[in-house]
Amino acid sequence: MLSAIRPLLALAVIALFVSPVGAADKIRVVATIPDLKALTEEVGGKLVDVETLARGTQNAHELEIRPSLMVKLRRADILVENGLELDSWAEVAVQGANNPNIVRGAPGRVDVSRGIQVLEVPSTRVDRSMGDVHPLGNPHYSLDPGMAPVITQNIVDALGRFAPDHRVEFEKNRQAFLARLDEAMARWTRAMEPLKGARVVVYHPQWIYLLSRFGLSQAATLEDRPGIPASPAHLTRVIRQMKEERIKVIIVEPWNDLKLANRIADEAGAKAVVLASMVGGVKGADSYIGAIDHNVNALVTAMK
């Protein structure tokens, strides 16, 4: 009996060590924001284990650096960052993590904004009196699904450098994801076609990529300046403008003051609609395509 069991035990032990995609075999990736986590998982598939530093409901501009973030970064093989100063706070966490794989200039540090056609690049020198203006341009490009091919190519390149034997698989995963994205893009374009030319008010100016993709435009912001709470006089001007231009929607981020947005919308005869500023920002937006789905559906419904 024992002689029959021993070979089975030996085979079981061997299986533990030769599992094709065991946890120890996976590339450990940390993404600064949930959008990049979702896209890295699409490209990496079963070969990656991805964590994110920010949550979808947070303001990605202002993340509090906690020891738990440094722990995530300490064991990372690759850090995927948004760039354009959206996640510049990550540098403090990287320094605390003491991980040479992901310091600036290391092969494991990838800025996926490389190759992005950046919008709203300031034409004049930026200073603090202008609010939280990004000197390199608007960093919220992942809200435009049309940017996903560039982002995912940068991710393929990063994963391919780390695991060159799997580059073909990464590219195959990317192409499968982009095919699904193309199908969704056709659906979104049809749904948004009647809204072309519409003007909206935004709480914070981070929606230019999404609006531009589908032919909408930003008329005003509820913030007086980016990141600066509005004065009563500014809000009065916004309400007047909304009435005069018959603007029907205020776009709100999950972390903004929805009560204020609803009050302004009520006074202007409009609707305040919460969109997913990142994957996981609202219920149901738990994937990249799911987040864009939510945003498109919410806009179409609000502007009927």
KOLTORZA-144233 format. One record per residue (C-alpha): residue number from 1; x, y, z. Coordinates in steps of 0.02 Angstrom, whole numbers, plus 50000, padded with zeros to 5 digits. Each point is the difference from the previous one (the first is absolute). Layout:
<pts>
<k->NUM; xx->X; yy->Y; zz->Z>
...
</pts>
This chain:
<pts>
<k->1; xx->50000; yy->50000; zz->50000>
<k->2; xx->50138; yy->50121; zz->50050>
<k->3; xx->50096; yy->49961; zz->49841>
<k->4; xx->49847; yy->50051; zz->49898>
<k->5; xx->49975; yy->50163; zz->50095>
<k->6; xx->50181; yy->50060; zz->49991>
<k->7; xx->50001; yy->50027; zz->49810>
<k->8; xx->49838; yy->50098; zz->50013>
<k->9; xx->50071; yy->50111; zz->50136>
<k->10; xx->50156; yy->50028; zz->49896>
<k->11; xx->49896; yy->50052; zz->49850>
<k->12; xx->49898; yy->50119; zz->50107>
<k->13; xx->50157; yy->50084; zz->50067>
<k->14; xx->50072; yy->50017; zz->49825>
<k->15; xx->49836; yy->50078; zz->49939>
<k->16; xx->50015; yy->50136; zz->50131>
<k->17; xx->50165; yy->50054; zz->49926>
<k->18; xx->49964; yy->49984; zz->49815>
<k->19; xx->49829; yy->50085; zz->49997>
<k->20; xx->50005; yy->50099; zz->49835>
<k->21; xx->49935; yy->50162; zz->50075>
<k->22; xx->50032; yy->49991; zz->50186>
<k->23; xx->49995; yy->50160; zz->50103>
<k->24; xx->50190; yy->50002; zz->50008>
<k->25; xx->50011; yy->49996; zz->49809>
<k->26; xx->49892; yy->50152; zz->49971>
<k->27; xx->50069; yy->50171; zz->49959>
<k->28; xx->49962; yy->50112; zz->50148>
<k->29; xx->49932; yy->50165; zz->49934>
<k->30; xx->49942; yy->50153; zz->50094>
<k->31; xx->49897; yy->50131; zz->49907>
<k->32; xx->49975; yy->50173; zz->50070>
<k->33; xx->49816; yy->50010; zz->49949>
<k->34; xx->49863; yy->49869; zz->49971>
<k->35; xx->49986; yy->50035; zz->49812>
<k->36; xx->50180; yy->49944; zz->49977>
<k->37; xx->49973; yy->49848; zz->50112>
<k->38; xx->49853; yy->49947; zz->49892>
<k->39; xx->50095; yy->50024; zz->49837>
<k->40; xx->50155; yy->49911; zz->50066>
<k->41; xx->49892; yy->49851; zz->50049>
<k->42; xx->49926; yy->49997; zz->49824>
<k->43; xx->50175; yy->49994; zz->49924>
<k->44; xx->50085; yy->49890; zz->50129>
<k->45; xx->49860; yy->49875; zz->50025>
<k->46; xx->50046; yy->49855; zz->50113>
<k->47; xx->50183; yy->50049; zz->49999>
<k->48; xx->49980; yy->50156; zz->50108>
<k->49; xx->49947; yy->50041; zz->50176>
<k->50; xx->49948; yy->50183; zz->50003>
<k->51; xx->49964; yy->50116; zz->50145>
<k->52; xx->49951; yy->50183; zz->49997>
<k->53; xx->50051; yy->50143; zz->50114>
<k->54; xx->49844; yy->50108; zz->49977>
<k->55; xx->49819; yy->49945; zz->50013>
<k->56; xx->49872; yy->50047; zz->49870>
<k->57; xx->49902; yy->50109; zz->50121>
<k->58; xx->50152; yy->50104; zz->50047>
<k->59; xx->50067; yy->50163; zz->49930>
<k->60; xx->50152; yy->49937; zz->49905>
<k->61; xx->50083; yy->50171; zz->50014>
<k->62; xx->50017; yy->49992; zz->50188>
<k->63; xx->50038; yy->49829; zz->50070>
<k->64; xx->50059; yy->49984; zz->50179>
<k->65; xx->50161; yy->49900; zz->50006>
<k->66; xx->49981; yy->49859; zz->50125>
<k->67; xx->50121; yy->49860; zz->50051>
<k->68; xx->49882; yy->49875; zz->49916>
<k->69; xx->50038; yy->50080; zz->49831>
<k->70; xx->50187; yy->49982; zz->50030>
<k->71; xx->49975; yy->49816; zz->50042>
<k->72; xx->49915; yy->49972; zz->49832>
<k->73; xx->50140; yy->50090; zz->49909>
<k->74; xx->50139; yy->49911; zz->50095>
<k->75; xx->49958; yy->49833; zz->49919>
<k->76; xx->49956; yy->50067; zz->49826>
<k->77; xx->50090; yy->49948; zz->49843>
<k->78; xx->49918; yy->50139; zz->49898>
<k->79; xx->49918; yy->50165; zz->50043>
<k->80; xx->49875; yy->50063; zz->49871>
<k->81; xx->49970; yy->50187; zz->50019>
<k->82; xx->49883; yy->50122; zz->49913>
<k->83; xx->50127; yy->50141; zz->49987>
<k->84; xx->49965; yy->50182; zz->49953>
<k->85; xx->50013; yy->50036; zz->50188>
<k->86; xx->49833; yy->49919; zz->50043>
<k->87; xx->50087; yy->49874; zz->50112>
<k->88; xx->50158; yy->50094; zz->50046>
<k->89; xx->49958; yy->49958; zz->50181>
<k->90; xx->50056; yy->49822; zz->49962>
<k->91; xx->50182; yy->50056; zz->50002>
<k->92; xx->49994; yy->50020; zz->50189>
<k->93; xx->49934; yy->49823; zz->50020>
<k->94; xx->50131; yy->49932; zz->49880>
<k->95; xx->50140; yy->50080; zz->50101>
<k->96; xx->49929; yy->49924; zz->50159>
<k->97; xx->49984; yy->49829; zz->49920>
<k->98; xx->50187; yy->49986; zz->49966>
<k->99; xx->49972; yy->49893; zz->49844>
<k->100; xx->50132; yy->50027; zz->49864>
<k->101; xx->49887; yy->49916; zz->49870>
<k->102; xx->49882; yy->50148; zz->49993>
<k->103; xx->50104; yy->50156; zz->50031>
<k->104; xx->49996; yy->50134; zz->49866>
<k->105; xx->50098; yy->49938; zz->49848>
<k->106; xx->49995; yy->49816; zz->50049>
<k->107; xx->49930; yy->49873; zz->49874>
<k->108; xx->49857; yy->49963; zz->50118>
<k->109; xx->49934; yy->50178; zz->49998>
<k->110; xx->49879; yy->50033; zz->49857>
<k->111; xx->49912; yy->50165; zz->49962>
<k->112; xx->49854; yy->49954; zz->49887>
<k->113; xx->49972; yy->50179; zz->49943>
<k->114; xx->50141; yy->49974; zz->49875>
<k->115; xx->49925; yy->50028; zz->49827>
<k->116; xx->49837; yy->50077; zz->50064>
<k->117; xx->49934; yy->50153; zz->49908>
<k->118; xx->49985; yy->50112; zz->50152>
<k->119; xx->49861; yy->50128; zz->50010>
<k->120; xx->49991; yy->50166; zz->50093>
<k->121; xx->50187; yy->50031; zz->50008>
<k->122; xx->50016; yy->50176; zz->50073>
<k->123; xx->50065; yy->50130; zz->49878>
<k->124; xx->50065; yy->50111; zz->50140>
<k->125; xx->50101; yy->49971; zz->50156>
<k->126; xx->49901; yy->49915; zz->50139>
<k->127; xx->49999; yy->50064; zz->50179>
<k->128; xx->49902; yy->49958; zz->50157>
<k->129; xx->49881; yy->50147; zz->49977>
<k->130; xx->49923; yy->49902; zz->49855>
<k->131; xx->49951; yy->49854; zz->50114>
<k->132; xx->50050; yy->49820; zz->49969>
<k->133; xx->50045; yy->50024; zz->49817>
<k->134; xx->50111; yy->49864; zz->49929>
<k->135; xx->50148; yy->50078; zz->49908>
<k->136; xx->50020; yy->49847; zz->49888>
<k->137; xx->49817; yy->49998; zz->49947>
<k->138; xx->49842; yy->49912; zz->50056>
<k->139; xx->50049; yy->49830; zz->50072>
<k->140; xx->49830; yy->49913; zz->49994>
<k->141; xx->50025; yy->49920; zz->49830>
<k->142; xx->49946; yy->49825; zz->50055>
<k->143; xx->49819; yy->50063; zz->50004>
<k->144; xx->50007; yy->49997; zz->49810>
<k->145; xx->49988; yy->49820; zz->49938>
<k->146; xx->50085; yy->50056; zz->49841>
<k->147; xx->50161; yy->50017; zz->50099>
<k->148; xx->49999; yy->49817; zz->50054>
<k->149; xx->50102; yy->49937; zz->49851>
<k->150; xx->50145; yy->50115; zz->50048>
<k->151; xx->49987; yy->49961; zz->50186>
<k->152; xx->49994; yy->49812; zz->49973>
<k->153; xx->50146; yy->50005; zz->49878>
<k->154; xx->50105; yy->50083; zz->50136>
<k->155; xx->49945; yy->49864; zz->50120>
<k->156; xx->50046; yy->49862; zz->49876>
<k->157; xx->50172; yy->50078; zz->49980>
<k->158; xx->50026; yy->50005; zz->50188>
<k->159; xx->49943; yy->49822; zz->50031>
<k->160; xx->50097; yy->49941; zz->49848>
<k->161; xx->50161; yy->50074; zz->50068>
<k->162; xx->49975; yy->49906; zz->50163>
<k->163; xx->49942; yy->49836; zz->49923>
<k->164; xx->50055; yy->49997; zz->49816>
<k->165; xx->49950; yy->49817; zz->49979>
<k->166; xx->49819; yy->50051; zz->50028>
<k->167; xx->49993; yy->50154; zz->49890>
<k->168; xx->49900; yy->49910; zz->49865>
<k->169; xx->49870; yy->49952; zz->50130>
<k->170; xx->49991; yy->50178; zz->50065>
<k->171; xx->49971; yy->50065; zz->49824>
<k->172; xx->49869; yy->49866; zz->49967>
<k->173; xx->49908; yy->50053; zz->50160>
<k->174; xx->50011; yy->50182; zz->49947>
<k->175; xx->49927; yy->49965; zz->49829>
<k->176; xx->49856; yy->49901; zz->50075>
<k->177; xx->49962; yy->50144; zz->50119>
<k->178; xx->50010; yy->50130; zz->49862>
<k->179; xx->49879; yy->49897; zz->49894>
<k->180; xx->49874; yy->50004; zz->50143>
<k->181; xx->50034; yy->50185; zz->50023>
<k->182; xx->49968; yy->50034; zz->49815>
<k->183; xx->49830; yy->49916; zz->50013>
<k->184; xx->49958; yy->50104; zz->50153>
<k->185; xx->50065; yy->50159; zz->49916>
<k->186; xx->49880; yy->49975; zz->49855>
<k->187; xx->49857; yy->49983; zz->50124>
<k->188; xx->50053; yy->50154; zz->50098>
<k->189; xx->50021; yy->50104; zz->49842>
<k->190; xx->49824; yy->49957; zz->49943>
<k->191; xx->49928; yy->50041; zz->50171>
<k->192; xx->50091; yy->50167; zz->50012>
<k->193; xx->49969; yy->50056; zz->49820>
<k->194; xx->49839; yy->50097; zz->50045>
<k->195; xx->50098; yy->50097; zz->50133>
<k->196; xx->50133; yy->50069; zz->49883>
<k->197; xx->50024; yy->50185; zz->50026>
<k->198; xx->49921; yy->50000; zz->50174>
<k->199; xx->50080; yy->50104; zz->50136>
<k->200; xx->50016; yy->49942; zz->50180>
<k->201; xx->50061; yy->50071; zz->50164>
<k->202; xx->50130; yy->49899; zz->50096>
<k->203; xx->50039; yy->50008; zz->50184>
<k->204; xx->50187; yy->49976; zz->49973>
<k->205; xx->50085; yy->50016; zz->49829>
<k->206; xx->50049; yy->49820; zz->49971>
<k->207; xx->49876; yy->49948; zz->49865>
<k->208; xx->50071; yy->50083; zz->49845>
<k->209; xx->50062; yy->49836; zz->49924>
<k->210; xx->49832; yy->49912; zz->50019>
<k->211; xx->49904; yy->50152; zz->49939>
<k->212; xx->50113; yy->50027; zz->49850>
<k->213; xx->49990; yy->49817; zz->49950>
<k->214; xx->49811; yy->50011; zz->49979>
<k->215; xx->49983; yy->50178; zz->49938>
<k->216; xx->49941; yy->50088; zz->50159>
<k->217; xx->50080; yy->50154; zz->50078>
<k->218; xx->50031; yy->50073; zz->50172>
<k->219; xx->49908; yy->50164; zz->50029>
<k->220; xx->50052; yy->50038; zz->50179>
<k->221; xx->50061; yy->49923; zz->50163>
<k->222; xx->49920; yy->50006; zz->50172>
<k->223; xx->50172; yy->50027; zz->50073>
<k->224; xx->50057; yy->50180; zz->49988>
<k->225; xx->50170; yy->49936; zz->49944>
<k->226; xx->50061; yy->49819; zz->49997>
<k->227; xx->50000; yy->49936; zz->50178>
<k->228; xx->49936; yy->50166; zz->50070>
<k->229; xx->49824; yy->50000; zz->50076>
<k->230; xx->49880; yy->50117; zz->49912>
<k->231; xx->49949; yy->50168; zz->50069>
<k->232; xx->49813; yy->50046; zz->50006>
<k->233; xx->50030; yy->50127; zz->49861>
<k->234; xx->50077; yy->49866; zz->49889>
<k->235; xx->49855; yy->49881; zz->50029>
<k->236; xx->49877; yy->50137; zz->49958>
<k->237; xx->50088; yy->50028; zz->49835>
<k->238; xx->49997; yy->49813; zz->49962>
<k->239; xx->49813; yy->49990; zz->50035>
<k->240; xx->49968; yy->50149; zz->49888>
<k->241; xx->50105; yy->49925; zz->49860>
<k->242; xx->49912; yy->49831; zz->50015>
<k->243; xx->49831; yy->50083; zz->49985>
<k->244; xx->50051; yy->50109; zz->49853>
<k->245; xx->50082; yy->49857; zz->49905>
<k->246; xx->49873; yy->49869; zz->50056>
<k->247; xx->50135; yy->49887; zz->50068>
<k->248; xx->49919; yy->49844; zz->50070>
<k->249; xx->50139; yy->49904; zz->50089>
<k->250; xx->50131; yy->50026; zz->50136>
<k->251; xx->50130; yy->49861; zz->50006>
<k->252; xx->50054; yy->49956; zz->50176>
<k->253; xx->50143; yy->49889; zz->50060>
<k->254; xx->49965; yy->49873; zz->50140>
<k->255; xx->50107; yy->50100; zz->50120>
<k->256; xx->49918; yy->50170; zz->49968>
<k->257; xx->49861; yy->50088; zz->50094>
<k->258; xx->49845; yy->49924; zz->49922>
<k->259; xx->49882; yy->50105; zz->50108>
<k->260; xx->50075; yy->50160; zz->49930>
<k->261; xx->49991; yy->49933; zz->49822>
<k->262; xx->49818; yy->49949; zz->50023>
<k->263; xx->49956; yy->50172; zz->50069>
<k->264; xx->50080; yy->50089; zz->49852>
<k->265; xx->49918; yy->49879; zz->49878>
<k->266; xx->49828; yy->50027; zz->50079>
<k->267; xx->50017; yy->50189; zz->49988>
<k->268; xx->50055; yy->49988; zz->49819>
<k->269; xx->49869; yy->49872; zz->49948>
<k->270; xx->50131; yy->49866; zz->49968>
<k->271; xx->50059; yy->49833; zz->50071>
<k->272; xx->50158; yy->49956; zz->50097>
<k->273; xx->50068; yy->49831; zz->49946>
<k->274; xx->50140; yy->49905; zz->50087>
<k->275; xx->50120; yy->49920; zz->49877>
<k->276; xx->50139; yy->49876; zz->50036>
<k->277; xx->50159; yy->50103; zz->50002>
<k->278; xx->50093; yy->49834; zz->50012>
<k->279; xx->49961; yy->49815; zz->49997>
<k->280; xx->49906; yy->49958; zz->50159>
<k->281; xx->49942; yy->50179; zz->50025>
<k->282; xx->49816; yy->49952; zz->49998>
<k->283; xx->49903; yy->49839; zz->50020>
<k->284; xx->50016; yy->49890; zz->49846>
<k->285; xx->50152; yy->50088; zz->49930>
<k->286; xx->50114; yy->49857; zz->50049>
<k->287; xx->50092; yy->49981; zz->49835>
<k->288; xx->50070; yy->50121; zz->49873>
<k->289; xx->49863; yy->49969; zz->49874>
<k->290; xx->49872; yy->49996; zz->50142>
<k->291; xx->50054; yy->50173; zz->50059>
<k->292; xx->49983; yy->50076; zz->49826>
<k->293; xx->49833; yy->49911; zz->49981>
<k->294; xx->49938; yy->50083; zz->50159>
<k->295; xx->50059; yy->50172; zz->49946>
<k->296; xx->49922; yy->49990; zz->49827>
<k->297; xx->49835; yy->49930; zz->50063>
<k->298; xx->49990; yy->50129; zz->50140>
<k->299; xx->50030; yy->50145; zz->49879>
<k->300; xx->49875; yy->49935; zz->49873>
<k->301; xx->49868; yy->49976; zz->50134>
<k->302; xx->50029; yy->50170; zz->50080>
<k->303; xx->49993; yy->50095; zz->49836>
<k->304; xx->49843; yy->49921; zz->49928>
</pts>
